Amino acid sequence: MFARIAPRYDTANRLLSGGTDIGWRRRLVAAVCSAQPRDVLDLATGSGDVALTLAQTLPSGTKVMGMDFCPPMLG
């Protein structure tokens, strides 16, 4: 199922959640940043939007890796 919707996943998530995904994602990134991790592993990263945001937000040198069981989601 995820392979079929991968190209539209982020848009579908935004629509189906009524935009609430934006708020929880911001809270998640803030919580992770406040912990000041040296390494982050985002399992079931989907399209990688959280991992990418963390990589852009955390200090340089922080290792951020995203992994997903569905390779098309990482595309």
DSSP file (Angstrom, degrees, kcal/mol; ACC not computed):
  #  RESIDUE AA STRUCTURE BP1 BP2  ACC     N-H-->O    O-->H-N    N-H-->O    O-->H-N    TCO  KAPPA ALPHA  PHI   PSI    X-CA   Y-CA   Z-CA
    1    1 A M     >        0   0    0      0, 0.0     4,-1.6     0, 0.0     3,-0.2   0.000 360.0 360.0 360.0 -46.1    0.0    0.0    0.0
    2    2 A F  H  >  +     0   0    0      1,-0.2     4,-1.1     2,-0.2     7,-0.1   0.866 360.0  57.2 -64.6 -34.8    2.7    2.5    0.9
    3    3 A A  H  4 S+     0   0    0      1,-0.2     3,-0.3     2,-0.2    -1,-0.2   0.893 106.7  50.1 -61.7 -38.6    4.6    1.8   -2.3
    4    4 A R  H  4 S+     0   0    0      1,-0.2    -1,-0.2    -3,-0.2    -2,-0.2   0.867 118.8  35.8 -68.8 -35.9    1.5    2.8   -4.3
    5    5 A I  H >X S+     0   0    0     -4,-1.6     3,-1.6     1,-0.2     4,-0.8   0.446  84.4 107.8 -98.6   1.3    0.9    6.1   -2.5
    6    6 A A  G >< S+     0   0    0     -4,-1.1     3,-1.1    -3,-0.3     4,-0.4   0.860  77.3  52.0 -49.0 -46.7    4.5    7.1   -1.9
    7    7 A P  G 34 S+     0   0    0      0, 0.0    -1,-0.3     0, 0.0     4,-0.2   0.775 121.9  32.8 -64.5 -22.3    4.5    9.9   -4.5
    8    8 A R  G <> S+     0   0    0     -3,-1.6     4,-2.9    -4,-0.1     5,-0.3   0.294  87.4 108.5-112.5   7.8    1.4   11.4   -2.9
    9    9 A Y  H <X S+     0   0    0     -3,-1.1     4,-2.9    -4,-0.8     5,-0.2   0.909  78.7  45.6 -58.4 -50.9    2.1   10.5    0.8
   10   10 A D  H  > S+     0   0    0     -4,-0.4     4,-2.2     1,-0.2    -1,-0.2   0.910 116.1  46.5 -62.5 -42.2    2.9   13.9    2.2
   11   11 A T  H  > S+     0   0    0      2,-0.2     4,-2.4     1,-0.2    -1,-0.2   0.930 114.1  47.8 -64.4 -45.2    0.0   15.6    0.5
   12   12 A A  H  X S+     0   0    0     -4,-2.9     4,-3.2     1,-0.2     5,-0.3   0.909 111.0  51.8 -62.4 -42.0   -2.4   12.9    1.5
   13   13 A N  H  X S+     0   0    0     -4,-2.9     4,-1.9    -5,-0.3     6,-0.3   0.917 110.5  48.3 -60.2 -44.4   -1.1   13.0    5.1
   14   14 A R  H  <>S+     0   0    0     -4,-2.2     5,-1.9    -5,-0.2     4,-0.4   0.922 116.4  42.7 -63.2 -44.8   -1.6   16.8    5.2
   15   15 A L  H ><5S+     0   0    0     -4,-2.4     3,-1.0     1,-0.2    -2,-0.2   0.941 115.4  47.4 -67.3 -48.3   -5.2   16.5    3.8
   16   16 A L  H 3<5S+     0   0    0     -4,-3.2    -1,-0.2     1,-0.3    -2,-0.2   0.797 115.2  45.7 -67.3 -28.8   -6.3   13.5    5.9
   17   17 A S  T ><5S-     0   0    0     -4,-1.9     3,-1.4    -5,-0.3    -1,-0.3   0.481 108.0-122.9 -91.4  -2.1   -4.9   15.0    9.1
   18   18 A G  T < 5S-     0   0    0     -3,-1.0    -3,-0.2    -4,-0.4    -4,-0.1   0.781  70.0 -58.8  65.4  25.1   -6.4   18.4    8.4
   19   19 A G  T >><S+     0   0    0     -5,-1.9     3,-1.3    -6,-0.3     4,-0.7   0.414 109.1 121.0  85.3  -1.9   -3.0   19.9    8.7
   20   20 A T  H <>  +     0   0    0     -3,-1.4     4,-2.0     1,-0.3     5,-0.2   0.741  61.5  73.0 -68.1 -19.2   -2.4   18.7   12.3
   21   21 A D  H 3> S+     0   0    0     -8,-0.2     4,-1.9     1,-0.2    -1,-0.3   0.825  89.9  59.9 -62.0 -29.6    0.6   16.8   11.1
   22   22 A I  H <> S+     0   0    0     -3,-1.3     4,-2.0     2,-0.2    -1,-0.2   0.927 106.4  45.9 -64.0 -44.9    2.4   20.1   10.8
   23   23 A G  H  X S+     0   0    0     -4,-0.7     4,-2.3     2,-0.2    -2,-0.2   0.920 113.4  46.3 -66.2 -45.5    2.0   20.9   14.5
   24   24 A W  H  X S+     0   0    0     -4,-2.0     4,-2.3     1,-0.2    -1,-0.2   0.858 111.5  53.7 -68.9 -30.8    3.0   17.5   15.8
   25   25 A R  H  X S+     0   0    0     -4,-1.9     4,-2.5    -5,-0.2    -1,-0.2   0.913 108.8  48.5 -66.8 -41.3    6.0   17.5   13.5
   26   26 A R  H  X S+     0   0    0     -4,-2.0     4,-2.4     2,-0.2    -2,-0.2   0.915 112.4  48.6 -62.8 -42.9    7.1   20.9   14.9
   27   27 A R  H  X S+     0   0    0     -4,-2.3     4,-2.3     2,-0.2    -2,-0.2   0.894 111.2  50.6 -64.7 -39.1    6.7   19.7   18.5
   28   28 A L  H  X S+     0   0    0     -4,-2.3     4,-2.5     2,-0.2     5,-0.2   0.941 111.2  47.1 -62.5 -48.1    8.7   16.5   17.7
   29   29 A V  H  X S+     0   0    0     -4,-2.5     4,-2.6     1,-0.2    -2,-0.2   0.907 112.5  50.3 -61.8 -42.3   11.6   18.4   16.1
   30   30 A A  H  X S+     0   0    0     -4,-2.4     4,-2.2     2,-0.2    -1,-0.2   0.910 111.2  48.7 -62.3 -42.3   11.6   20.9   19.1
   31   31 A A  H  X S+     0   0    0     -4,-2.3     4,-1.0     2,-0.2    -2,-0.2   0.914 113.2  46.5 -65.3 -42.7   11.7   18.0   21.6
   32   32 A V  H >X S+     0   0    0     -4,-2.5     3,-0.6     1,-0.2     4,-0.6   0.926 112.6  50.2 -65.5 -43.8   14.5   16.2   19.8
   33   33 A C  H >< S+     0   0    0     -4,-2.6     3,-1.1     1,-0.2    -1,-0.2   0.876 105.8  55.8 -63.2 -36.9   16.5   19.4   19.4
   34   34 A S  H 3< S+     0   0    0     -4,-2.2    -1,-0.2     1,-0.3    -2,-0.2   0.774 102.8  56.6 -67.8 -23.5   16.1   20.2   23.1
   35   35 A A  H << S-     0   0    0     -4,-1.0    -1,-0.3    -3,-0.6    -2,-0.2   0.638  98.2-145.2 -79.4 -13.9   17.6   16.8   23.9
   36   36 A Q    <<  -     0   0    0     -3,-1.1    -3,-0.1    -4,-0.6    -2,-0.1   0.916  24.1-168.3  50.7  55.4   20.7   17.8   21.9
   37   37 A P        -     0   0    0      0, 0.0    -1,-0.1     0, 0.0     3,-0.1  -0.323  26.5-150.6 -71.8 155.5   21.4   14.3   20.6
   38   38 A R  S    S+     0   0    0      1,-0.3    25,-2.3    24,-0.1     2,-0.3   0.721  87.0  27.1 -90.9 -27.6   24.6   13.4   18.8
   39   39 A D  E     -a   63   0A   0     23,-0.2     2,-0.4     2,-0.0    -1,-0.3  -0.991  66.3-169.4-136.3 142.4   22.9   10.7   16.7
   40   40 A V  E     -a   64   0A   0     23,-2.7    25,-2.5    -2,-0.3     2,-0.5  -0.999   3.8-168.2-133.2 132.6   19.3   10.4   15.5
   41   41 A L  E     -a   65   0A   0     -2,-0.4     2,-0.9    23,-0.2    25,-0.2  -0.976   5.8-163.1-120.2 116.8   17.6    7.4   13.9
   42   42 A D  E >   -a   66   0A   0     23,-3.2    25,-2.4    -2,-0.5     3,-0.6  -0.837  12.7-161.7-100.6  97.7   14.2    8.0   12.4
   43   43 A L  E 3  S+a   67   0A   0     -2,-0.9    25,-0.2     1,-0.3    -2,-0.0  -0.562  75.9  16.1 -81.1 144.9   12.6    4.6   11.9
   44   44 A A  T 3  S+     0   0    0     23,-1.2    24,-0.3    -2,-0.2    -1,-0.3   0.937  80.4 171.0  56.6  48.0    9.7    4.3    9.5
   45   45 A T    X   -     0   0    0     22,-2.2     3,-2.3    -3,-0.6     5,-0.4   0.638  14.0-168.8 -67.2 -16.1   10.8    7.7    8.2
   46   46 A G  T 3  S-     0   0    0      1,-0.3    -1,-0.2    21,-0.2    -2,-0.1  -0.452  74.5  -2.7  63.5-123.4    8.4    7.6    5.3
   47   47 A S  T 3  S-     0   0    0     -2,-0.3    -1,-0.3    -3,-0.1    -2,-0.1   0.535 100.6-116.8 -79.4  -5.3    9.3   10.5    2.9
   48   48 A G  S <> S+     0   0    0     -3,-2.3     4,-3.0    19,-0.1     5,-0.3   0.586  70.6 137.5  85.5  10.7   12.0   11.6    5.4
   49   49 A D  H  > S+     0   0    0     -4,-0.4     4,-2.0     1,-0.2     5,-0.1   0.874  74.5  45.0 -61.9 -37.1   10.5   15.0    6.1
   50   50 A V  H  > S+     0   0    0     -5,-0.4     4,-2.7     2,-0.2    -1,-0.2   0.941 114.7  48.0 -69.7 -46.2   11.2   14.7    9.9
   51   51 A A  H  > S+     0   0    0      1,-0.2     4,-2.5     2,-0.2    -2,-0.2   0.906 113.1  48.5 -60.9 -42.1   14.8   13.4    9.3
   52   52 A L  H  X S+     0   0    0     -4,-3.0     4,-1.7     2,-0.2    -1,-0.2   0.910 111.7  49.0 -65.4 -42.1   15.5   16.2    6.8
   53   53 A T  H  X S+     0   0    0     -4,-2.0     4,-1.5    -5,-0.3    -2,-0.2   0.913 112.2  48.9 -63.3 -42.3   14.1   18.9    9.1
   54   54 A L  H  X S+     0   0    0     -4,-2.7     4,-3.2     1,-0.2     3,-0.2   0.918 108.7  52.8 -63.1 -42.8   16.2   17.5   12.0
   55   55 A A  H  < S+     0   0    0     -4,-2.5    -1,-0.2     1,-0.2    -2,-0.2   0.844 113.8  43.9 -61.8 -32.9   19.3   17.4    9.8
   56   56 A Q  H  < S+     0   0    0     -4,-1.7    -1,-0.2    -5,-0.2    -2,-0.2   0.735 121.0  39.9 -81.2 -23.3   18.7   21.1    8.9
   57   57 A T  H  < S+     0   0    0     -4,-1.5    -2,-0.2    -3,-0.2    -3,-0.2   0.828  97.7  79.2 -98.2 -38.4   17.9   22.1   12.5
   58   58 A L  S  < S-     0   0    0     -4,-3.2     3,-0.1    -5,-0.2     4,-0.1  -0.292  95.4 -81.9 -71.2 158.2   20.3   20.2   14.7
   59   59 A P    >   -     0   0    0      0, 0.0     3,-1.9     0, 0.0    -1,-0.1  -0.188  56.8 -86.7 -59.1 150.7   23.9   21.5   15.1
   60   60 A S  T 3  S+     0   0    0      1,-0.3     3,-0.1    -3,-0.1    -4,-0.0  -0.291 116.1  37.9 -54.9 138.7   26.4   20.6   12.4
   61   61 A G  T 3  S+     0   0    0      1,-0.4     2,-0.4    -3,-0.1    -1,-0.3   0.227  80.2 128.5  98.9 -13.6   28.0   17.2   13.1
   62   62 A T    <   -     0   0    0     -3,-1.9     2,-0.6    -7,-0.1    -1,-0.4  -0.643  57.8-134.3 -74.8 127.1   24.8   15.6   14.4
   63   63 A K  E     -a   39   0A   0    -25,-2.3   -23,-2.7    -2,-0.4     2,-0.5  -0.745  25.6-176.7 -86.9 120.9   24.3   12.4   12.5
   64   64 A V  E     +a   40   0A   0     -2,-0.6     2,-0.4   -25,-0.2   -23,-0.2  -0.979   2.5 178.5-120.3 126.2   20.7   11.9   11.3
   65   65 A M  E     -a   41   0A   0    -25,-2.5   -23,-3.2    -2,-0.5     2,-0.4  -0.991  11.2-161.0-129.8 135.7   19.6    8.8    9.5
   66   66 A G  E     -a   42   0A   0     -2,-0.4     2,-0.4   -25,-0.2   -23,-0.2  -0.951  10.7-177.6-114.9 136.2   16.2    7.8    8.3
   67   67 A M  E     +a   43   0A   0    -25,-2.4   -22,-2.2    -2,-0.4   -23,-1.2  -0.984   2.8 178.9-132.3 143.9   15.2    4.2    7.5
   68   68 A D        -     0   0    0     -2,-0.4     6,-0.1   -24,-0.3   -25,-0.0  -0.996  32.7-136.3-144.0 147.2   11.9    2.8    6.1
   69   69 A F  S    S+     0   0    0     -2,-0.3    -1,-0.1     1,-0.2   -26,-0.0   0.622  95.9  67.4 -75.0 -13.1   10.7   -0.7    5.2
   70   70 A C    >>  -     0   0    0      1,-0.2     3,-2.0   -68,-0.0     4,-0.6  -0.857  68.2-163.3-114.2  96.3    9.2    0.6    1.9
   71   71 A P  H >> S+     0   0    0      0, 0.0     3,-1.3     0, 0.0     4,-0.5   0.812  86.3  62.3 -52.1 -37.5   12.0    1.8   -0.5
   72   72 A P  H >4 S+     0   0    0      0, 0.0     3,-0.9     0, 0.0   -69,-0.0   0.805  95.5  62.2 -60.7 -25.4    9.6    3.8   -2.7
   73   73 A M  H <4 S+     0   0    0     -3,-2.0    -4,-0.0     1,-0.2   -70,-0.0   0.807 101.2  52.4 -66.2 -27.3    8.8    6.0    0.3
   74   74 A L  H <<        0   0    0     -3,-1.3    -1,-0.2    -4,-0.6   -27,-0.1   0.583 360.0 360.0 -83.0 -10.0   12.5    7.1    0.4
   75   75 A G    <<        0   0    0     -3,-0.9    -1,-0.2    -4,-0.5    -2,-0.1   0.459 360.0 360.0 -57.2 360.0   12.4    8.0   -3.3
